[in-house]
Amino acid sequence: MKLMRKFFRGNKKKSDRCVALVGMNAVGKSNFGKRLSSKLKLNRIDIDQEFIKRNGIIKDYISKNGEENFRKLESQIIIESLKPGNLIITGGGAIESDEVRSALKNKSAVIWIRAGKEKVKKHIAEAKKERHEFADKDPDVIASDLLAKRNPLYKEVADITIHERVPFSQYLTIAIAELGKFYKKD
C-alpha cells in the first residue's frame, strides 16, 4: 500500500481506483496478479475463483443456468470488487460486457496482458474437452474470432498493455513503472 500511496499523491482524481488485470484466458493473469498484488500490498480478487466460491464450478453453472446468467453474475462480482485497495483479475470474456468495460474505465487502472494467436489457439486446443463452446470447432478459427472480437475491447479499457513477447520475469517491473505514470497523469 505504501507504493500505491506514492502513486496516489500524484493525482487525487485517481486515488479511488483499484488495479484490474484483463486479457484472454491462459495468458498468466492469475500468476501475475499474485505477484503484483503482493508487491503493491493489494487485496487480490480472482473473479473466476470468487464466482466458484459463491456459485460452484463455472462449467456446471453454465450447463444449468446458461452463459447469459453466468455473465450477469460475473459482471456483478467485478463491479462490486472495483474498490480502492483491490487488484482484480477478470475472466477472458468479461470484457464483452458494456457495463464491465464502463466500470473498469471509471474505477480502475487497467493492465491488459496481450496474447498472440498461437497462445490463444494452444489454450483452446487444450480446453476443448472442458469447454462446450469449443467442441467440434477448429482452434485456429476460434482463436482468430475471439481475438478479433475481444482485442478492440481490451484496447478500449487498457491504461497499460504488456505484450506477450515481454518475458514474464519483466511484467512486474513494467507494471509498477507504468502504474506510477498512470497515477501521476491527469
Residue, then its C-alpha position, 0 to 999 in steps of 0.5 A: m500500500k505504501l507504493m500505491r500511496k506514492f502513486f496516489r499523491g500524484n493525482k487525487k482524481k485517481s486515488d479511488r481506483c483499484v488495479a484490474l488485470v484483463g486479457m484472454n484466458a491462459v495468458g498468466k493473469s492469475n500468476f501475475g496478479k499474485r505477484l503484483s498484488s503482493k508487491l503493491k500490498l493489494n487485496r487480490i480478487d480472482i473473479d473466476q475463483e470468487f464466482i466458484k466460491r459463491n456459485g460452484i464450478i463455472k462449467d456446471y453453472i453454465s450447463k444449468n443456468g446458461e452463459e447469459n446468467f453466468r455473465k450477469l453474475e460475473s459482471q456483478i462480482i467485478i463491479e462490486s470488487l472495483k474498490p480502492g485497495n483491490l487488484i482484480i483479475t477478470g475472466g477472458g470474456a468479461i470484457e464483452s460486457d458494456e457495463v464491465r468495460s464502463a466500470l473498469k474505465n471509471k474505477s480502475a487502472v487497467i493492465w491488459i496482458r496481450a496474447g498472440k494467436e498461437k497462445v490463444k489457439k494452444h489454450i483452446a486446443e487444450a480446453k476443448k474437452e472442458r469447454h462446450e463452446f469449443a467442441d467440434k470447432d477448429p482452434d485456429v478459427i476460434a482463436s482468430d474470432l475471439l481475438a478479433k472480437r475481444n482485442p478492440l475491447y481490451k484496447e478500449v479499457a487498457d491504461i497499460t498493455i504488456h505484450e506477450r513477447v515481454p518475458f514474464s520475469q519483466y511484467l512486474t517491473i513494467a507494471i509498477a513503472e507504468l502504474g506510477k505514470f498512470y497515477k501521476k497523469d491527469 
